[in-house]
Amino acid sequence: MAKQQISFYLLPIDPACGEVITKIYFSLDNDRSDAIDALNSLKPKEEDRIVDLLSRLATTPRYHSKQITERIKRYGYGEITPHPHRFYFFWACRNNVVIFAYALKKKDSFKDSFYKELDRKRATYAAEFEKQFGKTE
């Protein structure tokens, strides 16, 4: 099994949206991201809505939206739910937001074991982000 290579993709924000005050990154495992793949698989109008939401998050101070939960109880990350069954998981550090996971859930809710596994994944990405960009928390 090949060693996991973690990197980060900086989402380009259209200058017409305003000055970027929060950088939006996607985590990549061996140059792949489930979150980016999910975003790219959407219909253009749906993708545009999510990119617009991320652009507002990047350019608006202390941006709040019903679609963004900044912290899930007991865990060090939040979720973006642009559609009822699509979940993008992120953590914020300084002036950065790192989207590190994506999940599609048709009904019910996620089990606590799912959130615990995501928290382990977040910790791995946070450590690598710190190595590449400096202290994050």
ZADONU-787847 format. One record per residue: residue number from 1; x, y, z of N, C-alpha, C in turn. Coordinates in Angstrom, 3 decimals. Layout:
<pts>
{i: NUM; n_east: X; n_north: Y; n_up: Z; ca_east: X; ca_north: Y; ca_up: Z; c_east: X; c_north: Y; c_up: Z}
...
</pts>
This chain:
<pts>
{i: 1; n_east: 0.842; n_north: -1.176; n_up: 0.000; ca_east: 0.000; ca_north: 0.000; ca_up: 0.000; c_east: 0.895; c_north: 1.249; c_up: 0.000}
{i: 2; n_east: 0.613; n_north: 2.192; n_up: -0.873; ca_east: 1.405; ca_north: 3.416; ca_up: -0.989; c_east: 1.164; c_north: 4.325; c_up: 0.212}
{i: 3; n_east: 2.212; n_north: 5.062; n_up: 0.559; ca_east: 2.118; ca_north: 5.994; ca_up: 1.672; c_east: 1.166; c_north: 7.144; c_up: 1.306}
{i: 4; n_east: 0.365; n_north: 7.556; n_up: 2.276; ca_east: -0.572; ca_north: 8.647; ca_up: 2.067; c_east: 0.189; c_north: 9.970; c_up: 1.900}
{i: 5; n_east: -0.069; n_north: 10.665; n_up: 0.807; ca_east: 0.512; ca_north: 11.980; ca_up: 0.553; c_east: -0.594; c_north: 13.014; c_up: 0.730}
{i: 6; n_east: -0.458; n_north: 13.862; n_up: 1.741; ca_east: -1.469; ca_north: 14.874; ca_up: 2.016; c_east: -0.984; c_north: 16.219; c_up: 1.492}
{i: 7; n_east: -1.855; n_north: 16.884; n_up: 0.754; ca_east: -1.581; ca_north: 18.237; ca_up: 0.292; c_east: -2.878; c_north: 19.033; c_up: 0.378}
{i: 8; n_east: -2.804; n_north: 20.312; n_up: 0.013; ca_east: -3.962; ca_north: 21.185; ca_up: 0.153; c_east: -4.113; c_north: 22.036; c_up: -1.100}
{i: 9; n_east: -5.345; n_north: 22.120; n_up: -1.571; ca_east: -5.675; ca_north: 22.890; ca_up: -2.769; c_east: -6.382; c_north: 24.164; c_up: -2.334}
{i: 10; n_east: -5.830; n_north: 25.313; n_up: -2.701; ca_east: -6.432; ca_north: 26.604; ca_up: -2.382; c_east: -7.499; c_north: 26.915; c_up: -3.425}
{i: 11; n_east: -8.741; n_north: 27.065; n_up: -2.969; ca_east: -9.846; ca_north: 27.383; ca_up: -3.866; c_east: -9.680; c_north: 28.808; c_up: -4.384}
{i: 12; n_east: -9.584; n_north: 28.986; n_up: -5.697; ca_east: -9.474; ca_north: 30.349; ca_up: -6.211; c_east: -10.827; c_north: 31.063; c_up: -6.075}
{i: 13; n_east: -10.780; n_north: 32.292; n_up: -5.583; ca_east: -11.994; ca_north: 33.094; ca_up: -5.418; c_east: -11.958; c_north: 34.210; c_up: -6.450}
{i: 14; n_east: -13.043; n_north: 34.363; n_up: -7.181; ca_east: -13.146; ca_north: 35.403; ca_up: -8.202; c_east: -12.963; c_north: 36.774; c_up: -7.555}
{i: 15; n_east: -12.044; n_north: 37.599; n_up: -8.060; ca_east: -11.825; ca_north: 38.930; ca_up: -7.484; c_east: -13.090; c_north: 39.792; c_up: -7.461}
{i: 16; n_east: -14.030; n_north: 39.505; n_up: -8.346; ca_east: -15.286; ca_north: 40.268; ca_up: -8.361; c_east: -16.096; c_north: 40.037; c_up: -7.079}
{i: 17; n_east: -15.810; n_north: 38.960; n_up: -6.355; ca_east: -16.526; ca_north: 38.661; ca_up: -5.106; c_east: -16.049; c_north: 39.541; c_up: -3.957}
{i: 18; n_east: -14.883; n_north: 40.127; n_up: -4.088; ca_east: -14.333; ca_north: 40.969; ca_up: -3.036; c_east: -12.989; c_north: 40.458; c_up: -2.571}
{i: 19; n_east: -12.444; n_north: 41.152; n_up: -1.592; ca_east: -11.139; ca_north: 40.787; ca_up: -1.044; c_east: -11.254; c_north: 39.517; c_up: -0.206}
{i: 20; n_east: -10.337; n_north: 38.589; n_up: -0.426; ca_east: -10.334; ca_north: 37.334; ca_up: 0.327; c_east: -9.766; c_north: 37.603; c_up: 1.719}
{i: 21; n_east: -10.572; n_north: 37.306; n_up: 2.743; ca_east: -10.105; ca_north: 37.445; ca_up: 4.123; c_east: -9.950; c_north: 36.088; c_up: 4.798}
{i: 22; n_east: -10.589; n_north: 35.069; n_up: 4.235; ca_east: -10.475; ca_north: 33.697; ca_up: 4.725; c_east: -10.155; c_north: 32.801; c_up: 3.531}
{i: 23; n_east: -9.025; n_north: 32.134; n_up: 3.577; ca_east: -8.647; ca_north: 31.227; ca_up: 2.492; c_east: -9.383; c_north: 29.911; c_up: 2.668}
{i: 24; n_east: -9.904; n_north: 29.373; n_up: 1.572; ca_east: -10.621; ca_north: 28.102; ca_up: 1.579; c_east: -9.731; c_north: 27.057; c_up: 0.915}
{i: 25; n_east: -9.412; n_north: 26.008; n_up: 1.662; ca_east: -8.590; ca_north: 24.909; ca_up: 1.150; c_east: -9.407; c_north: 23.618; c_up: 1.125}
{i: 26; n_east: -9.056; n_north: 22.742; n_up: 0.204; ca_east: -9.545; ca_north: 21.368; ca_up: 0.204; c_east: -8.344; c_north: 20.479; c_up: 0.493}
{i: 27; n_east: -8.511; n_north: 19.512; n_up: 1.381; ca_east: -7.434; ca_north: 18.558; ca_up: 1.624; c_east: -7.423; c_north: 17.545; c_up: 0.480}
{i: 28; n_east: -6.224; n_north: 17.098; n_up: 0.133; ca_east: -6.048; ca_north: 16.114; ca_up: -0.930; c_east: -5.279; c_north: 14.921; c_up: -0.382}
{i: 29; n_east: -5.748; n_north: 13.732; n_up: -0.685; ca_east: -5.030; ca_north: 12.491; ca_up: -0.380; c_east: -4.510; c_north: 11.954; c_up: -1.703}
{i: 30; n_east: -3.180; n_north: 11.903; n_up: -1.833; ca_east: -2.587; ca_north: 11.425; ca_up: -3.076; c_east: -3.208; c_north: 12.130; c_up: -4.292}
{i: 31; n_east: -3.332; n_north: 13.454; n_up: -4.172; ca_east: -3.875; ca_north: 14.330; ca_up: -5.223; c_east: -5.344; c_north: 14.087; c_up: -5.548}
{i: 32; n_east: -6.096; n_north: 13.504; n_up: -4.618; ca_east: -7.540; ca_north: 13.269; ca_up: -4.808; c_east: -8.300; c_north: 13.841; c_up: -3.622}
{i: 33; n_east: -9.527; n_north: 14.307; n_up: -3.887; ca_east: -10.391; ca_north: 14.820; ca_up: -2.832; c_east: -11.829; c_north: 14.405; c_up: -3.106}
{i: 34; n_east: -12.425; n_north: 13.688; n_up: -2.156; ca_east: -13.838; ca_north: 13.314; ca_up: -2.295; c_east: -14.719; c_north: 14.552; c_up: -2.372}
{i: 35; n_east: -14.365; n_north: 15.596; n_up: -1.617; ca_east: -15.166; ca_north: 16.818; ca_up: -1.597; c_east: -15.129; c_north: 17.522; c_up: -2.954}
{i: 36; n_east: -13.959; n_north: 17.619; n_up: -3.559; ca_east: -13.858; ca_north: 18.238; ca_up: -4.886; c_east: -14.562; c_north: 17.379; c_up: -5.928}
{i: 37; n_east: -14.380; n_north: 16.062; n_up: -5.853; ca_east: -15.057; ca_north: 15.165; ca_up: -6.797; c_east: -16.573; c_north: 15.312; c_up: -6.697}
{i: 38; n_east: -17.091; n_north: 15.399; n_up: -5.464; ca_east: -18.534; ca_north: 15.559; ca_up: -5.265; c_east: -19.008; c_north: 16.893; c_up: -5.833}
{i: 39; n_east: -18.238; n_north: 17.939; n_up: -5.612; ca_east: -18.582; ca_north: 19.260; ca_up: -6.127; c_east: -18.605; c_north: 19.256; c_up: -7.655}
{i: 40; n_east: -17.604; n_north: 18.644; n_up: -8.252; ca_east: -17.514; ca_north: 18.605; ca_up: -9.715; c_east: -18.580; c_north: 17.725; c_up: -10.362}
{i: 41; n_east: -19.160; n_north: 16.811; n_up: -9.607; ca_east: -20.168; ca_north: 15.911; ca_up: -10.174; c_east: -21.577; c_north: 16.518; c_up: -10.174}
{i: 42; n_east: -21.740; n_north: 17.672; n_up: -9.551; ca_east: -23.048; ca_north: 18.316; ca_up: -9.480; c_east: -23.418; c_north: 18.985; c_up: -10.797}
{i: 43; n_east: -24.712; n_north: 19.262; n_up: -10.941; ca_east: -25.168; ca_north: 20.052; ca_up: -12.074; c_east: -24.588; c_north: 21.456; c_up: -11.925}
{i: 44; n_east: -24.348; n_north: 22.152; n_up: -13.036; ca_east: -23.700; ca_north: 23.472; ca_up: -12.957; c_east: -24.373; c_north: 24.466; c_up: -11.999}
{i: 45; n_east: -25.687; n_north: 24.529; n_up: -11.975; ca_east: -26.364; ca_north: 25.478; ca_up: -11.076; c_east: -26.131; c_north: 25.126; c_up: -9.611}
{i: 46; n_east: -26.150; n_north: 23.830; n_up: -9.285; ca_east: -25.899; ca_north: 23.398; ca_up: -7.904; c_east: -24.458; c_north: 23.694; c_up: -7.507}
{i: 47; n_east: -23.523; n_north: 23.413; n_up: -8.413; ca_east: -22.113; ca_north: 23.692; ca_up: -8.145; c_east: -21.906; c_north: 25.193; c_up: -7.932}
{i: 48; n_east: -22.551; n_north: 26.006; n_up: -8.755; ca_east: -22.433; ca_north: 27.464; ca_up: -8.625; c_east: -22.943; c_north: 27.950; c_up: -7.272}
{i: 49; n_east: -24.022; n_north: 27.346; n_up: -6.770; ca_east: -24.560; ca_north: 27.740; ca_up: -5.454; c_east: -23.556; c_north: 27.444; c_up: -4.346}
{i: 50; n_east: -22.896; n_north: 26.308; n_up: -4.421; ca_east: -21.922; ca_north: 25.948; ca_up: -3.392; c_east: -20.681; c_north: 26.836; c_up: -3.501}
{i: 51; n_east: -20.215; n_north: 27.082; n_up: -4.708; ca_east: -19.060; ca_north: 27.959; ca_up: -4.900; c_east: -19.401; c_north: 29.370; c_up: -4.411}
{i: 52; n_east: -20.633; n_north: 29.823; n_up: -4.651; ca_east: -21.068; ca_north: 31.134; ca_up: -4.155; c_east: -21.036; c_north: 31.165; c_up: -2.624}
{i: 53; n_east: -21.519; n_north: 30.108; n_up: -1.990; ca_east: -21.495; ca_north: 30.021; ca_up: -0.529; c_east: -20.055; c_north: 30.080; c_up: -0.012}
{i: 54; n_east: -19.152; n_north: 29.334; n_up: -0.639; ca_east: -17.748; ca_north: 29.340; ca_up: -0.231; c_east: -17.100; c_north: 30.703; c_up: -0.500}
{i: 55; n_east: -17.480; n_north: 31.355; n_up: -1.599; ca_east: -16.952; ca_north: 32.690; ca_up: -1.902; c_east: -17.391; c_north: 33.703; c_up: -0.848}
{i: 56; n_east: -18.641; n_north: 33.612; n_up: -0.414; ca_east: -19.129; ca_north: 34.510; ca_up: 0.644; c_east: -18.383; c_north: 34.242; c_up: 1.949}
{i: 57; n_east: -18.153; n_north: 32.974; n_up: 2.246; ca_east: -17.399; ca_north: 32.606; ca_up: 3.442; c_east: -15.983; c_north: 33.190; c_up: 3.373}
{i: 58; n_east: -15.404; n_north: 33.204; n_up: 2.191; ca_east: -14.035; ca_north: 33.686; ca_up: 2.011; c_east: -13.926; c_north: 35.204; c_up: 2.061}
{i: 59; n_east: -14.974; n_north: 35.917; n_up: 1.681; ca_east: -14.865; ca_north: 37.374; ca_up: 1.517; c_east: -15.660; c_north: 38.199; c_up: 2.523}
{i: 60; n_east: -16.485; n_north: 37.577; n_up: 3.335; ca_east: -17.325; ca_north: 38.312; ca_up: 4.289; c_east: -16.827; c_north: 38.073; c_up: 5.706}
{i: 61; n_east: -16.510; n_north: 39.152; n_up: 6.445; ca_east: -16.066; ca_north: 38.968; ca_up: 7.835; c_east: -17.153; c_north: 38.296; c_up: 8.680}
{i: 62; n_east: -16.754; n_north: 37.295; n_up: 9.456; ca_east: -17.667; ca_north: 36.587; ca_up: 10.366; c_east: -18.960; c_north: 36.157; c_up: 9.664}
{i: 63; n_east: -18.823; n_north: 35.572; n_up: 8.492; ca_east: -19.978; ca_north: 35.157; ca_up: 7.695; c_east: -20.762; c_north: 34.064; c_up: 8.412}
{i: 64; n_east: -22.081; n_north: 34.230; n_up: 8.449; ca_east: -22.962; ca_north: 33.229; ca_up: 9.051; c_east: -24.019; c_north: 32.820; c_up: 8.031}
{i: 65; n_east: -24.360; n_north: 31.557; n_up: 8.060; ca_east: -25.375; ca_north: 31.007; ca_up: 7.172; c_east: -26.021; c_north: 29.817; c_up: 7.869}
{i: 66; n_east: -27.287; n_north: 29.592; n_up: 7.572; ca_east: -27.976; ca_north: 28.411; ca_up: 8.115; c_east: -27.347; c_north: 27.124; c_up: 7.598}
{i: 67; n_east: -26.633; n_north: 27.224; n_up: 6.497; ca_east: -26.027; ca_north: 26.044; ca_up: 5.883; c_east: -24.668; c_north: 25.696; c_up: 6.484}
{i: 68; n_east: -24.184; n_north: 26.517; n_up: 7.410; ca_east: -22.865; ca_north: 26.286; ca_up: 8.006; c_east: -23.004; c_north: 26.129; c_up: 9.515}
{i: 69; n_east: -22.562; n_north: 24.989; n_up: 10.022; ca_east: -22.474; ca_north: 24.760; ca_up: 11.464; c_east: -20.989; c_north: 24.816; c_up: 11.794}
{i: 70; n_east: -20.594; n_north: 25.822; n_up: 12.577; ca_east: -19.164; ca_north: 26.044; ca_up: 12.815; c_east: -18.509; c_north: 24.957; c_up: 13.651}
{i: 71; n_east: -19.245; n_north: 24.398; n_up: 14.597; ca_east: -18.676; ca_north: 23.331; ca_up: 15.446; c_east: -19.757; c_north: 22.302; c_up: 15.750}
{i: 72; n_east: -19.426; n_north: 21.067; n_up: 15.490; ca_east: -20.298; ca_north: 19.965; ca_up: 15.886; c_east: -19.959; c_north: 19.650; c_up: 17.334}
{i: 73; n_east: -20.961; n_north: 19.514; n_up: 18.172; ca_east: -20.719; ca_north: 19.272; ca_up: 19.607; c_east: -19.745; c_north: 18.119; c_up: 19.807}
{i: 74; n_east: -18.804; n_north: 18.325; n_up: 20.725; ca_east: -17.779; ca_north: 17.353; ca_up: 21.125; c_east: -16.661; c_north: 17.176; c_up: 20.100}
{i: 75; n_east: -16.725; n_north: 17.887; n_up: 18.973; ca_east: -15.695; ca_north: 17.702; ca_up: 17.950; c_east: -15.117; c_north: 19.040; c_up: 17.531}
{i: 76; n_east: -13.918; n_north: 19.001; n_up: 16.965; ca_east: -13.205; ca_north: 20.215; ca_up: 16.593; c_east: -13.404; c_north: 20.618; c_up: 15.144}
{i: 77; n_east: -14.563; n_north: 20.344; n_up: 14.595; ca_east: -14.820; ca_north: 20.698; ca_up: 13.202; c_east: -16.298; c_north: 21.011; c_up: 13.005}
{i: 78; n_east: -16.613; n_north: 21.564; n_up: 11.858; ca_east: -17.992; ca_north: 21.918; ca_up: 11.536; c_east: -18.414; c_north: 21.262; c_up: 10.237}
{i: 79; n_east: -19.636; n_north: 21.625; n_up: 9.797; ca_east: -20.129; ca_north: 21.062; ca_up: 8.550; c_east: -20.854; c_north: 22.124; c_up: 7.736}
{i: 80; n_east: -20.750; n_north: 21.975; n_up: 6.440; ca_east: -21.467; ca_north: 22.809; ca_up: 5.495; c_east: -22.473; c_north: 21.887; c_up: 4.825}
{i: 81; n_east: -23.748; n_north: 22.269; n_up: 4.861; ca_east: -24.801; ca_north: 21.454; ca_up: 4.251; c_east: -25.543; c_north: 22.285; c_up: 3.206}
{i: 82; n_east: -24.979; n_north: 22.390; n_up: 2.012; ca_east: -25.613; ca_north: 23.204; ca_up: 0.976; c_east: -26.900; c_north: 22.587; c_up: 0.423}
{i: 83; n_east: -27.060; n_north: 21.292; n_up: 0.600; ca_east: -28.258; ca_north: 20.556; ca_up: 0.204; c_east: -28.597; c_north: 19.633; c_up: 1.367}
{i: 84; n_east: -29.854; n_north: 19.235; n_up: 1.489; ca_east: -30.254; ca_north: 18.452; ca_up: 2.666; c_east: -29.438; c_north: 17.193; c_up: 2.950}
{i: 85; n_east: -28.893; n_north: 16.533; n_up: 1.939; ca_east: -28.216; ca_north: 15.254; ca_up: 2.164; c_east: -26.719; c_north: 15.293; c_up: 1.859}
{i: 86; n_east: -26.186; n_north: 16.458; n_up: 1.555; ca_east: -24.765; ca_north: 16.597; ca_up: 1.214; c_east: -24.052; c_north: 17.321; c_up: 2.350}
{i: 87; n_east: -22.981; n_north: 16.727; n_up: 2.827; ca_east: -22.240; ca_north: 17.278; ca_up: 3.954; c_east: -20.773; c_north: 17.451; c_up: 3.585}
{i: 88; n_east: -20.274; n_north: 18.660; n_up: 3.739; ca_east: -18.850; ca_north: 18.957; ca_up: 3.583; c_east: -18.337; c_north: 19.293; c_up: 4.977}
{i: 89; n_east: -17.320; n_north: 18.600; n_up: 5.438; ca_east: -16.802; ca_north: 18.793; ca_up: 6.793; c_east: -15.525; c_north: 19.626; c_up: 6.730}
{i: 90; n_east: -15.388; n_north: 20.563; n_up: 7.679; ca_east: -14.262; ca_north: 21.491; ca_up: 7.662; c_east: -13.812; c_north: 21.823; c_up: 9.071}
{i: 91; n_east: -12.610; n_north: 22.371; n_up: 9.174; ca_east: -12.187; ca_north: 23.000; ca_up: 10.415; c_east: -11.609; c_north: 24.353; c_up: 10.047}
{i: 92; n_east: -11.757; n_north: 25.287; n_up: 10.974; ca_east: -11.249; ca_north: 26.641; ca_up: 10.769; c_east: -9.995; c_north: 26.828; c_up: 11.608}
{i: 93; n_east: -9.017; n_north: 27.489; n_up: 11.038; ca_east: -7.788; ca_north: 27.796; ca_up: 11.763; c_east: -7.262; c_north: 29.131; c_up: 11.254}
{i: 94; n_east: -7.104; n_north: 30.047; n_up: 12.189; ca_east: -6.722; ca_north: 31.416; ca_up: 11.848; c_east: -7.650; c_north: 31.927; c_up: 10.744}
{i: 95; n_east: -7.104; n_north: 32.407; n_up: 9.646; ca_east: -7.913; ca_north: 32.909; ca_up: 8.531; c_east: -8.010; c_north: 31.875; c_up: 7.415}
{i: 96; n_east: -8.136; n_north: 30.617; n_up: 7.812; ca_east: -8.232; ca_north: 29.523; ca_up: 6.848; c_east: -9.405; c_north: 28.620; c_up: 7.214}
{i: 97; n_east: -10.027; n_north: 28.074; n_up: 6.188; ca_east: -11.023; ca_north: 27.023; ca_up: 6.357; c_east: -10.547; c_north: 25.865; c_up: 5.491}
{i: 98; n_east: -10.451; n_north: 24.679; n_up: 6.091; ca_east: -9.988; ca_north: 23.501; ca_up: 5.356; c_east: -11.126; c_north: 22.488; c_up: 5.291}
{i: 99; n_east: -11.581; n_north: 22.220; n_up: 4.079; ca_east: -12.630; ca_north: 21.211; ca_up: 3.859; c_east: -11.912; c_north: 19.884; c_up: 3.681}
{i: 100; n_east: -12.183; n_north: 18.948; n_up: 4.603; ca_east: -11.396; ca_north: 17.714; ca_up: 4.614; c_east: -12.200; c_north: 16.452; c_up: 4.342}
{i: 101; n_east: -13.527; n_north: 16.543; n_up: 4.245; ca_east: -14.312; ca_north: 15.329; ca_up: 3.996; c_east: -15.662; c_north: 15.690; c_up: 3.387}
{i: 102; n_east: -16.249; n_north: 14.713; n_up: 2.742; ca_east: -17.574; ca_north: 14.848; ca_up: 2.137; c_east: -18.344; c_north: 13.568; c_up: 2.426}
{i: 103; n_east: -19.643; n_north: 13.717; n_up: 2.653; ca_east: -20.493; ca_north: 12.540; ca_up: 2.837; c_east: -21.879; c_north: 12.829; c_up: 2.272}
{i: 104; n_east: -22.490; n_north: 11.810; n_up: 1.734; ca_east: -23.851; ca_north: 11.865; ca_up: 1.222; c_east: -24.689; c_north: 10.950; c_up: 2.107}
{i: 105; n_east: -25.737; n_north: 11.476; n_up: 2.700; ca_east: -26.573; ca_north: 10.687; ca_up: 3.612; c_east: -28.023; c_north: 10.903; c_up: 3.214}
{i: 106; n_east: -28.700; n_north: 9.844; n_up: 2.804; ca_east: -30.074; ca_north: 9.955; ca_up: 2.315; c_east: -31.119; c_north: 10.059; c_up: 3.424}
{i: 107; n_east: -30.898; n_north: 9.370; n_up: 4.553; ca_east: -31.880; ca_north: 9.444; ca_up: 5.634; c_east: -31.204; c_north: 9.187; c_up: 6.969}
{i: 108; n_east: -31.942; n_north: 9.446; n_up: 8.033; ca_east: -31.441; ca_north: 9.314; ca_up: 9.397; c_east: -30.262; c_north: 10.266; c_up: 9.619}
{i: 109; n_east: -29.473; n_north: 9.990; n_up: 10.614; ca_east: -28.305; ca_north: 10.829; ca_up: 10.887; c_east: -27.079; c_north: 9.930; c_up: 10.988}
{i: 110; n_east: -25.916; n_north: 10.560; n_up: 11.018; ca_east: -24.682; ca_north: 9.792; ca_up: 11.127; c_east: -24.515; c_north: 9.273; c_up: 12.549}
{i: 111; n_east: -23.916; n_north: 8.117; n_up: 12.674; ca_east: -23.630; ca_north: 7.547; ca_up: 13.996; c_east: -22.414; c_north: 8.254; c_up: 14.599}
{i: 112; n_east: -22.309; n_north: 8.192; n_up: 15.929; ca_east: -21.202; ca_north: 8.841; ca_up: 16.610; c_east: -19.864; c_north: 8.275; c_up: 16.132}
{i: 113; n_east: -19.809; n_north: 7.002; n_up: 15.795; ca_east: -18.553; ca_north: 6.402; ca_up: 15.314; c_east: -18.088; c_north: 7.080; c_up: 14.021}
{i: 114; n_east: -19.032; n_north: 7.507; n_up: 13.186; ca_east: -18.696; ca_north: 8.231; ca_up: 11.957; c_east: -18.001; c_north: 9.553; c_up: 12.304}
{i: 115; n_east: -18.568; n_north: 10.293; n_up: 13.269; ca_east: -17.984; ca_north: 11.577; ca_up: 13.678; c_east: -16.616; c_north: 11.386; c_up: 14.346}
{i: 116; n_east: -16.461; n_north: 10.317; n_up: 15.117; ca_east: -15.162; ca_north: 10.038; ca_up: 15.747; c_east: -14.098; c_north: 9.764; c_up: 14.690}
{i: 117; n_east: -14.453; n_north: 8.993; n_up: 13.678; ca_east: -13.507; ca_north: 8.704; ca_up: 12.596; c_east: -13.145; c_north: 9.988; c_up: 11.848}
{i: 118; n_east: -14.141; n_north: 10.838; n_up: 11.608; ca_east: -13.852; ca_north: 12.124; ca_up: 10.963; c_east: -12.919; c_north: 12.976; c_up: 11.822}
{i: 119; n_east: -13.085; n_north: 12.910; n_up: 13.143; ca_east: -12.227; ca_north: 13.695; ca_up: 14.027; c_east: -10.778; c_north: 13.201; c_up: 13.954}
{i: 120; n_east: -10.581; n_north: 11.900; n_up: 13.836; ca_east: -9.232; ca_north: 11.359; ca_up: 13.659; c_east: -8.640; c_north: 11.843; c_up: 12.330}
{i: 121; n_east: -9.472; n_north: 11.828; n_up: 11.301; ca_east: -9.049; ca_north: 12.300; ca_up: 9.984; c_east: -8.683; c_north: 13.792; c_up: 10.056}
{i: 122; n_east: -9.518; n_north: 14.588; n_up: 10.734; ca_east: -9.255; ca_north: 16.016; ca_up: 10.900; c_east: -7.916; c_north: 16.244; c_up: 11.594}
{i: 123; n_east: -7.646; n_north: 15.469; n_up: 12.636; ca_east: -6.393; ca_north: 15.614; ca_up: 13.375; c_east: -5.183; c_north: 15.329; c_up: 12.478}
{i: 124; n_east: -5.295; n_north: 14.332; n_up: 11.626; ca_east: -4.215; ca_north: 14.009; ca_up: 10.687; c_east: -3.983; c_north: 15.166; c_up: 9.723}
{i: 125; n_east: -5.067; n_north: 15.684; n_up: 9.144; ca_east: -4.938; ca_north: 16.801; ca_up: 8.216; c_east: -4.440; c_north: 18.060; c_up: 8.915}
{i: 126; n_east: -4.911; n_north: 18.313; n_up: 10.124; ca_east: -4.480; ca_north: 19.509; ca_up: 10.870; c_east: -2.983; c_north: 19.461; c_up: 11.148}
{i: 127; n_east: -2.480; n_north: 18.289; n_up: 11.519; ca_east: -1.040; ca_north: 18.151; ca_up: 11.773; c_east: -0.247; c_north: 18.420; c_up: 10.499}
{i: 128; n_east: -0.711; n_north: 17.907; n_up: 9.380; ca_east: -0.014; ca_north: 18.132; ca_up: 8.110; c_east: -0.142; c_north: 19.591; c_up: 7.669}
{i: 129; n_east: -1.284; n_north: 20.191; n_up: 7.888; ca_east: -1.474; ca_north: 21.608; ca_up: 7.549; c_east: -0.504; c_north: 22.471; c_up: 8.359}
{i: 130; n_east: -0.351; n_north: 22.121; n_up: 9.638; ca_east: 0.585; ca_north: 22.849; ca_up: 10.510; c_east: 2.010; c_north: 22.717; c_up: 9.995}
{i: 131; n_east: 2.394; n_north: 21.517; n_up: 9.544; ca_east: 3.745; ca_north: 21.322; ca_up: 8.995; c_east: 3.968; c_north: 22.199; c_up: 7.767}
{i: 132; n_east: 2.933; n_north: 22.270; n_up: 6.919; ca_east: 3.093; ca_north: 22.988; ca_up: 5.656; c_east: 2.907; c_north: 24.500; c_up: 5.786}
{i: 133; n_east: 2.041; n_north: 24.947; n_up: 6.713; ca_east: 1.685; ca_north: 26.364; ca_up: 6.758; c_east: 1.944; c_north: 27.026; c_up: 8.110}
{i: 134; n_east: 2.395; n_north: 26.284; n_up: 9.109; ca_east: 2.630; ca_north: 26.863; ca_up: 10.430; c_east: 1.517; c_north: 26.521; c_up: 11.403}
{i: 135; n_east: 1.675; n_north: 26.932; n_up: 12.635; ca_east: 0.727; ca_north: 26.595; ca_up: 13.718; c_east: -0.693; c_north: 26.985; c_up: 13.336}
{i: 136; n_east: -1.657; n_north: 26.074; n_up: 13.571; ca_east: -3.026; ca_north: 26.292; ca_up: 13.109; c_east: -4.017; c_north: 26.641; c_up: 14.200}
{i: 137; n_east: -3.737; n_north: 26.354; n_up: 15.447; ca_east: -4.781; ca_north: 26.579; ca_up: 16.451; c_east: -4.295; c_north: 27.437; c_up: 17.587}
</pts>
